[in-house]
Amino acid sequence: MLFFGKKTMETKAAALKVFEKYYSEWEANKSRMNNGYTYESTFVEMMRKVETEVLQVSTGHVPKGKNEKKKVQTSVGKLEINKKHVLTQSPSEFSVSSYTQELMCYMGQHMVFEDASEVIKTLSGVELNAKQIERICHKYGQWIEEEDLALMKKSGQQAYSKQEIEAVHYASVDGSMYLTREQGWKEIKLGRIFKASDIVEVNEKRNILVDSTFVGHLGTHTDFLPKMEYHLDGLKNVVFIADGAKWIWNWIEDAYPESIQILDFFHALEHLCQFAKQYYLDEKIRNKWIDKQATCLKEEDVSVFIKNIEVLPISINPKIEESKRLLLEYYKTHKNRMQYKKFLDDGLLIGSGAMEAAHRNVLQQRLKLSGQRWTIEGLQQMTQLRVVYKSDKWDRIKKFATKNAA
């Protein structure tokens, strides 16, 4: 115990000596007083040197034997330390401290790997190779994927509190295309789940969504849907809002027949606009008719809206009549999902804007940049990192980093 205390005091004294050395050098540098920028920038540069050397000092004696020491990349620079030191305990394939691995994941899922490397260097002075950031991001993304599949197999569904089980939850799913190296354009299916209470009113015209759970998968819906079901099966009051994709409604009807199902209002209106563009050549008449029907759709029973289309004078153009038939068929198929007046009266959302925004904010702003092409495996791994981050579950990444550092 006395020996340990003595060693600690010696280490602290050595650390203070490092600080005094660099601080004295900085203080003696008269150019630091040239302007405020130089003063601060030279101070930051001085502290970076202090951090690197103090962390090195803190690890203790470095053995001479080649097999007894290891070079480790840390957040303050590359160190050579005793292999038995706790700082070396991270995944064997990476000579990078676990804390730094988490930092690399965080930056790598925010921006392209080259930019992540540059930003880290600018802010910390530490050079982290872009390829190394990429490899570590992919590794952690794979761990998340493996853990998700293991949890699904073990427990079948997400655990919720009694209050969460009873709360109204919204769920939406949609797909977006991304460029892969092996198979060209492939679709990532994305799901968003949030509580009604997560919608906060900012003012009369604007609400914000403060919390969501996201689910992402590159591949078929048969692999994607079990991931959604893991989060949904324990909930009693789910409201689905989606577009007209058959696979989505077939799944909902089969898995959640008692749920409230809403066809996205703006998707329904888009079909109306496409037909109106054919039927009414005069733009002013067309827009007036569309506005009238949109109001009807919100304020009347959907049967009134459908009737308004049915009674339109027959067009002499058979293509327009065919479009009208298909439009009516579409609306009649989704009639129960288009009871917008009732949904609004019940205080429910009728649009899937949150889902549209999710594709842009969760995936596209990182994974669909100009010139990007991904391996299929790498794209799924990065999707997992983005989903974890945007779901406010970054503690899962920290857990892996901590586990690897134990």
N, C-alpha and C positions, 0 to 999 in steps of 0.2 A: 504494500500500500504506500509506504514511504517512497519506494522506488518509483511507483507510478506517479506520485505527486511531484517528485523531483523532475521526472521526464516531462511532465506537463508544464512545469515552470520553465524548463529549458526551451521547450517548443514555443511557449508564449514570448519568451525573451527574444528568441530568434525571429519571430514574426514581427515584433516591435522594431527590431533592428532593421528588418527589410523596409518597413514603412519609413523609419527615420532616414534611411539611405536615400530612398526615392523622393521623399518630401523635401529633403535638404537640396537635392539636385534641382527639383522644380522651383524651390524658393530662390535658388541662386540664378535661375534663368530669368534675366531681366526683360527678355522679350515678351514674357507673359503679360506684362503691363502695357503692351502696345494698344490693346483694345479688349473689350469684353469677350469677344469670340476667342481670341488667342488665350486669354486667361482661363476660360473654362475648358477649351479643347485640350490644352496642355495638362490641365489638372486631370481630366478624364484619361488621357494617355498614361499619365503617371499612375493613376489608380488601377489601370488594367495590368501594369507590370507588377504592382503590389499584390493584386488578387492572385495572379499566376504563381508568384514565388511564395506567397503565404500559404496557399493551398498545397504547394509542393512541400514546404516545411512541415505543414500539419500532418503529412502522411508518414513522417519519421524517416529513419535510416533506409537508404536504398542499397540493397545487397549488391555485391560486385558480380556474383554469378549470373550468367546470361539466363539461365533457367529459373532464377529466383526473382526476377523483376519483369515488369511489363510496361509497355508504353500505352497510355490511356488518353484518349481525347476527352477533355472536359469542356465545360461551358466557358472556362477562362483560359484555355490553352491546352497544349499537349504536355503531359507529365510522364515521368518515368518513376514507377513506384514498386514497392514490394508486392509480389503476387498475392500475398496473404492479406493485403489490406482490403478493407470493405469496398473501397472505391473501384476495385478491379472486378467486382462481382456484378456482371451483366452478361447478356447472351454471348456465348463463346465465339460466335462468328463475327461479332462486332467489338473492336477495341475502342469502344465509346462508352462513357459513363452512362448509367441509366437515366439520370436527370437530363443529360444532354440529348439522349435518344428521345425523350418526351418533348424537349424543345424542338428537335428536328421534325418530329411528327406534327407538332402544332404549326410550325411555319410551312412545312411541306404541303399540308392540306389546305392552307390559305392561298398559296401562290405557286407558280411553276418553280421547279426545283432550283433552277439557275438563279431566279430572283430571290428565293428563300436563302440561298447561300450568300448572295450579295447583301441582303438586308441584315443577316446575322453578323456578317463581317463589319458592316457599317456601324451597327449598334454596339457590338461587343469587341470588335477588333480580332475576333477569332475566325479562322478560315475552316469552314466545314464544306467538304466536297459535295457538289450537287448530286452526283451519282450515289454517294453514301446516304444522303438525305432520302433519295428515292428508294433505295433498298430498305432502309429502316421504316419508312412509311408503309411500304408494301408488306413488310413483316408484321407490323402491328395491325394492319388491316386484315391480314390473314388470321391473326390470333383472335380478333373480334369475330370474324366469320365463323371460326371453329367453335368459339364459346357460344355464339348464338345457336348454332346447330345442336350443340351438346345440351343447352338449356331447354330447347324445344323437345328434344328426345327424353330428357329427364323429367320435366314437370308438365309439359304439354301446354301450359298457359302462364301468362304473367300474373304474379300475385298482386292483389289490390286490397286497399282498406275497404271496409263496409261502405263508407261514404263515397269512395271512388266508384265502387261497383254500381251504386244507385244513381250516380251523376249522369247527366246527359252528355254523351260524347259524339262528336262528329268524326266521320271517317271518309276519306276520298283516296282514290288511286288513279294513276294516269301513267303514260309512258312517254319517253323522249329518246331520240336516236343519237348515238355517239359512234365516232369512227374508231374502228379497231384495225389492227395490223393484219390479223389472220382472216377475218371474215367481213371486212368492210363495215357498213353501218349496222349496228346492233342496238336493240332497245333496252334501256334501263327502266324498269317499272319502279315507281316511287309511290309510297303510301304516306298519308299524313293523318294523325289521330290527335284530337285535342278536345278538352272539356269546354262546354258552353261557358263556364265561368272563367275560362282563360281569355275570353273576348272582353277587352276593357274599352269603355267609351272614352275617347279623348274629347270629342265635342259632338254636336248634332250630326255632323257630316262625316265623322271619321272615328273608326274603331281600330284598335291594335290587338294583335294576337300575341300574348306574352309567353306562351309555352306550347310546345308540340312534341309528339313522338314521331320520328320519321323511320320508314322502313324502305330499304332499297335493294334491288336485285337485278343483275344483268343476266337475262335468260328468259325462259318461258314462264307463263303465269302459273303453271303447275308447281314450279319451284318457289315462286314469289308468294303465292297466297298462304301457304302454311306459316310464313313469317308474319303476315298480317294477322292471321287467326291466333297466333300466339299472344298478341296484344289485345285482341278483341273478344276472345271466347269467355273471359271472366266478367264482361260488362253486360249490364241488363238493358240499358237505354242507349242504343246506338242509332244515329241518324246518318245515312249514307247520302252523299251528294256526288253525282258523277255525270259524265256525258253519256252518249248513247251506245258506247261499246258493248256488244253483246256478251263478251266473256265476263265483263264486270257484273252486269245484271244477272247473268246465269249463276255466277258464284254467290252473289248476295241472296238471290231467291233460294238457292240450295242450302247455304250455310246459316243465313240469318233471315228466315221468312217473316219473323215477327217484327223486324226492324222497320223504321220509317225510311222510305226510299224517295229521294228527290232528284228529278232530272234537272241538271244545272239550267237555271232560267236563261242565262245568256246563250247557252248552247241551243236551247229550244228556239230562242229568238233569232239566232243565226240562220236556222233552217227557214224561218219565215222570211227573212230578208233575201235569201237566195231565190226563193220562189217569187217574191214580189218584184225582184229585179227583172224577171222574165215576163211577169204578168202586166206590170205597169211600166210603160216606156217613159212616161212623163215623170221626171224626178220629184217634182213637188207633190204630185198626187200620190206617188209611191210612198214618199216619206210620211205624208199625212196619214195614209192608211196603216203603215207600220206602227206609227205612234199610237194610233187608236187601238189597234189590236194588242199592242204591248200593255196598254193601260187595262184593257179588257182582261188580259191574261192574269194580271195581278189583282184586279178588283172584282172579277166575276168568276163563276164556276167555269171550269175548263170546257164544259160542254157547250157553253155559249160561244167561247172562242172558236171551237171546232166548227160549230154551226155557221159562224161568220165566213169561214173559208168555203164550206160546202155550198153556200148560196151565191157564191160569186158567179157572174154570168159565164156561160161556157165559152171558151176560147176556140177560135177557128183553127188554131195551131195545135195539132195533136201532141207535140212535144210539151207544150205548156200544160195540157190536160193530164199528160202522164206525170209531170212534175207535181201537179196538184194531187193526183191520186196517191203518189208516194208520200207526199207531205202529210196527207190525212191519215194514211196508214201508219206512219211514224208516230204522229200525235196520239192516235187511238191505242197504239201499242203501249205508250207511256202515260196514258190518261191518268192513272192513279198516282203517278209520280209528278204530275203537273198541277196538283191542287194548291197552287201558289197562294191564293187568298187564305185558305185554311192554314197553310204553313206559316204565313206571315202573321195571321191572327194568333197563332200559338207561340209566336216569338221565335220562330226558327229561321235559320239562314236558308236562302234559296239559290245561292251562287257558289261556285267552286273557285272563286278568286284566290283563296288561300292555297289551293292545290297548284294553280298556275304559277303563283309567286314562288312556291316551293321548288319547282323545277329550276327556275332561274337562280334562286338564292342558295339552295342546298347543293345542286349538282352543276348546273351549266356554268356558273361564274368561275368554277375551278377546272371542270373536266371537259368543257366544250369551247376552248379558246382557239384562236386562229392557228391552224397548222398542227393541232394536236392529234396524234394517233396513239392509241393505247393497245397493249396486249390485253387479251380478254381477262386473264388472271389479274393483271395490274389494275385494270379498270374497276373490277369488283372490289379489290382491296381498298382502292382510293374512295370508292363509293361508301364503304363501311366507315372510313375515317370521317368523311363529310357528314354522314348520317349521325354518327356518335357526337360530333361537335355541335351540329345544329339541334340535336335533341337535348343539349345541355347534359350530356353523359360523359364528359371528358374524364371524369374520375375513373372510368373503365380503363383508359389509357394509362393513367397514373398508377392504377392497380397493377397492370402488367409491368410497368417500369419498376415499381416497388418490389414486386415479386421477383423480378430478375435481379434486383439488387440485394436480395436477402441472402 
